Amino acid sequence: MLRRGSSVRKRTLEGRGSTAFALAALPDGTLASGPDDNTIKICDGMTGQCERTLEGHPGNVCALAAWPGGKLASGSEEKTIKIWEVTTGKCERTLDHTGHAAVLAAFADGELASAGSTTIKIWGGERVACVE
């Protein structure tokens, strides 16, 4: 646990070769990042070694959120949110967002919040339907 004034950098992961627009820590200790090549990189949190690349967004990935059940939500500038199964790298579904999906937050109960432009949407659990 970090206390005020006590933060210490433990390690620096280098050699990525591109700018990361989004970052999410996953429960298994890996890191998901959204570099400037329209992909999502899943990397070892200790070494930075890329374990797999998720492809499917036609625009830059600008938001990531770890989601319950080994899933990852990604938002991009092309107005979509994708739900991924992290271990297989498969996109399970694509959600239409009204604008740039710039911020994502996952709730423990399976709901997902997304924000972009002037809207905040709450997406329901298993069905992932917009409820607000």
C-alpha positions as CSV (number, residue, x, y, z in Angstrom):
1,M,0.0,0.0,0.0
2,L,1.3,3.4,-0.9
3,R,1.1,6.2,1.6
4,R,1.2,9.9,0.7
5,G,4.7,10.9,-0.2
6,S,6.0,7.3,-0.3
7,S,5.6,6.3,-4.0
8,V,8.7,4.7,-5.4
9,R,9.1,3.6,-9.0
10,K,9.7,-0.2,-8.9
11,R,10.6,-0.8,-12.5
12,T,10.5,0.8,-16.0
13,L,9.3,-1.2,-18.9
14,E,11.0,-0.1,-22.1
15,G,11.4,-1.1,-25.7
16,R,7.7,-0.6,-26.6
17,G,8.6,1.4,-29.7
18,S,5.3,3.3,-29.7
19,T,3.2,5.7,-27.6
20,A,0.6,4.1,-25.3
21,F,-2.7,5.9,-25.2
22,A,-4.3,3.6,-22.7
23,L,-3.2,1.2,-20.0
24,A,-5.0,-1.3,-17.7
25,A,-3.6,-3.7,-15.1
26,L,-5.2,-7.2,-15.4
27,P,-5.9,-9.5,-12.5
28,D,-3.3,-12.0,-13.7
29,G,-0.5,-9.5,-13.4
30,T,-0.3,-8.6,-17.1
31,L,-0.7,-5.1,-18.5
32,A,-2.9,-4.2,-21.4
33,S,-1.8,-1.2,-23.4
34,G,-3.2,0.7,-26.4
35,P,-0.3,1.8,-28.5
36,D,-0.6,4.1,-31.6
37,D,-1.1,1.2,-34.0
38,N,-4.8,0.4,-33.5
39,T,-4.0,-2.7,-31.5
40,I,-4.0,-3.8,-27.8
41,K,-0.8,-5.4,-26.5
42,I,-1.0,-7.8,-23.5
43,C,2.4,-7.8,-21.8
44,D,4.0,-9.4,-18.8
45,G,3.8,-6.9,-15.9
46,M,7.3,-7.7,-14.7
47,T,9.3,-7.9,-17.8
48,G,7.2,-6.0,-20.3
49,Q,7.5,-8.9,-22.8
50,C,4.5,-8.8,-25.2
51,E,2.5,-12.0,-24.8
52,R,-0.2,-11.4,-27.4
53,T,-1.7,-8.7,-29.6
54,L,-5.4,-8.0,-30.0
55,E,-6.5,-6.6,-33.3
56,G,-9.8,-5.3,-34.5
57,H,-10.1,-1.5,-33.9
58,P,-9.7,0.6,-37.1
59,G,-8.7,3.6,-34.9
60,N,-6.5,4.2,-31.9
61,V,-7.4,2.5,-28.7
62,C,-7.8,5.3,-26.1
63,A,-9.4,3.5,-23.2
64,L,-9.0,0.1,-21.5
65,A,-10.7,-1.5,-18.5
66,A,-10.2,-4.9,-16.9
67,W,-13.7,-6.5,-16.7
68,P,-14.7,-9.4,-14.5
69,G,-14.3,-13.0,-15.8
70,G,-11.0,-12.5,-17.7
71,K,-12.4,-9.9,-20.1
72,L,-11.1,-6.6,-21.2
73,A,-13.1,-3.7,-22.5
74,S,-11.5,-1.3,-25.1
75,G,-12.7,2.0,-26.4
76,S,-11.5,3.7,-29.5
77,E,-11.7,6.9,-31.4
78,E,-13.9,5.3,-34.1
79,K,-16.9,5.3,-31.7
80,T,-16.9,1.6,-30.7
81,I,-16.2,-0.4,-27.5
82,K,-15.0,-4.0,-27.9
83,I,-15.2,-6.7,-25.3
84,W,-12.3,-9.2,-25.4
85,E,-11.6,-12.6,-23.9
86,V,-8.0,-11.9,-22.9
87,T,-6.7,-15.5,-22.8
88,T,-7.9,-16.3,-26.4
89,G,-7.5,-12.8,-27.8
90,K,-11.0,-13.0,-29.4
91,C,-13.4,-10.1,-29.6
92,E,-16.7,-11.3,-28.2
93,R,-18.8,-8.3,-29.1
94,T,-18.6,-4.7,-30.4
95,L,-20.8,-2.0,-29.0
96,D,-21.7,1.2,-30.7
97,H,-20.8,4.4,-28.8
98,T,-22.3,7.8,-29.7
99,G,-18.9,9.4,-29.7
100,H,-15.2,8.9,-29.1
101,A,-15.1,6.2,-26.3
102,A,-12.4,8.0,-24.3
103,V,-13.0,6.6,-20.8
104,L,-14.0,3.2,-19.5
105,A,-14.7,1.9,-16.0
106,A,-15.7,-1.7,-15.1
107,F,-17.9,-2.5,-12.1
108,A,-17.4,-5.7,-10.1
109,D,-21.0,-6.7,-10.9
110,G,-20.3,-6.8,-14.6
111,E,-21.6,-3.4,-15.6
112,L,-19.4,-1.1,-17.7
113,A,-19.4,2.7,-17.8
114,S,-18.2,4.6,-20.8
115,A,-17.7,8.3,-21.4
116,G,-17.1,10.3,-24.5
117,S,-18.0,13.8,-25.7
118,T,-21.0,14.8,-23.5
119,T,-22.4,11.4,-22.6
120,I,-21.8,8.7,-19.9
121,K,-23.3,5.4,-20.6
122,I,-23.8,2.4,-18.3
123,W,-23.8,-0.9,-20.0
124,G,-25.5,-3.9,-18.4
125,G,-23.8,-7.2,-17.4
126,E,-24.0,-10.3,-19.5
127,R,-26.1,-8.8,-22.3
128,V,-24.0,-5.7,-22.4
129,A,-27.0,-3.5,-23.4
130,C,-27.0,0.2,-22.7
131,V,-29.1,0.9,-19.7
132,E,-28.6,4.6,-19.6
